[in-house]
Amino acid sequence: TAPPPGLSMRLLVVLSLIGGAAGAGLLLVTPDATFRRVVPWLLLAATALFAFGPWLRQKLAGGTPSTAKATVGVLAMAAYGGYFNGGLGILLLALFGLLGQTNLNAMNGLKHWVSALLTAIAVAIYAAGGVVHWPQALMMMLAATAGRYGGARVARKLPAPVLRWGIVATGLVMAGLFFW
């Protein structure tokens, strides 16, 4: 899988790690009440960005994205992932689409790579901060790994429009549950 237009794979790795670390650090200093208020809005914004990504890409069309814009976008998404991670896949897919990628399966593979990098650094920071509950975390890691591999196999078999609207529906349900 190639990096998004405007970035090298090396820069994508560095940005994923820096952003993930920044988001994790921010989470460690965020009060619980603030986090609970922000989460549903983050999910809703992520879903909207993904849902309207193709339309936005057409409106913002104007050649290859600059390295500066791609850098800011990846840093922001990685920080979001280090902070919350819920809906991160939707946001990354939206970002990659806005940066000019069109192959949803290739975007999905790249999404997993960026997510793994920023999650690894974030977990290391959470562990250093003493906030990881290891038995629950290990169960979540196993479930997430199985879900990623299983989900990728299913996603490759689905037509792109079905996959896109399934992602939007999932994001809306998640946001609704968090608002509730």
N, C-alpha and C positions, 0 to 999 in steps of 0.2 A: 504494500500500500504506500502510495506517495504522500508526502506531507501536503498540507493545504497550500494553494498558490500564495507566493510571497514568503514562504518559510522553508528552511532546510529541515531535515529530520533532526539534526543535532540541535538546532535552535528550538524546535518544538519540544524536545526532551527537556532542555534547560528551562524553558518557560513553564512547562507543566510542573516541574519540581519547585521552582520559585513561587509560582502562584499557589500551588497546593500547600506549601509551607506558610505562606502569608495568610491564607484562609484558615488554616488550623490554628495559627497563633491568634487570629481574631476571634475564633470560636472560644478559645480558652479564656478570653477576657469578656465575653458577651454574657450578660445576665440571662438566666433561663427564661424569664418573662419576656424579654425582648426577642429572644430566639423564637419562642412560641408564636409571637405576633407576626414575625417576619416570614416564617416558613411557608404558609399557604400562598402568600403573595409571590414569593420566589418561584414556587411551582407553577402558578398561574402565568407568570411572565415567561417562564421557560417554555411552557406549552404554546402560548400565543406566538412567541418568536418562531418556534418550529412550524406551527400551523401556517403562518403567513410568510415563512421564509422564501418560498418560490416567488411570491408576489413582490416581496421586498427586494429580492435579487434582481427582478426585472426593473423595478423602480430605481435601484441604485446602480444599475449596469453602467459600466464605463471602463471596461478593460480589466487588466489584472490588478487585483488588490495590492496595495503597497505593503512593504514589509512592516512599516510602522502600524498600519491598521490591523494587519494580521497579528502582530505582536501584542497589541493592546487587547484584541479580542481573545486570544488564547490565554493571556495572563488573567483577564477578568473571569473567564470560564474556569480556569484552574483554581483561582482563589475561591470562586463559588463552590467548586468541588471540595476543596479543603475545608471550607466552612460548613457546608451542608450535605452535598452530594446527591440529595434527592432531586430527581429530574435532570441530573447532570447530563445523562445521555441525550436527552431531548435538546438541551442547550448546545451541546457539542455538535450534534447533527445540524441544528439550525445555523450555527457559526460556520461549519464547513460548507454548508450550502451557500451562505452569504459570501463566502470567500471564493466561490466559483466551482466547488466540487459538485458533480451531478450524479455520480454512481453511488446509490444509497448503500449498497453492500460494501463498497470500498470505504465509504464514510463510516460505516458501522465498525469495521475493523480498526480504523484509526481512532475512533471513539474509545474502544476498549483499551488501546495502547495508552492514550493520554490519561484515561481514568485510572488505569493500573499504576502509572507513574505518580500521579498526584495523590492517590490514595495511600501508596506506600510511604511517601514522605509525611503525609498528614497523620497516619497511624503512628509513625515513629515519634512525631511531636506530641501526640496525645499520650502515648506511653510515657514519654519523658515527663509530661505534665501530671502523670499519675491518675488519669481519668479513664483508663481502659478497664473494663470489667472483662477479664480474659475468657472465662467460660462462654459468656454470651457472644463475645467478639469472635471466638473461634467457630462457633456455630454459624454466625452470620457470614464469615469468610467462606466456609464450605458451601453454604447456600448460594452466595453471590457467584462463586466460581462455577457451580453447577448451572446456575441460571444463565450465566454468560455463554457457556458452551452450548447449552441446550437452546437458548434463545437465538444464538447466531445460526444454528442449523435450521431452525424453523424460519427465521427471517430470510435466509437465502432461497427458500422455496416459495415465498409469498410474492405476488406481484407488488411492485413499488407503491402503487396507490393504496392497496390494502394495508401494506406495512405502515405507510405514512399515517393513515387515519387510525390505525390501531395504536400507534404511538400517541397521537393526539388524544384519543379516548382515554388511554391509560393516564396521561398527564392530567386531564380534566377530573378523572375519578380521584386521583391522588390529591389534587388541590382541594376538591370538595371534601374529602375525608379530613384533611388538615384544618379546613375552615370549621368543620363540624366539631 
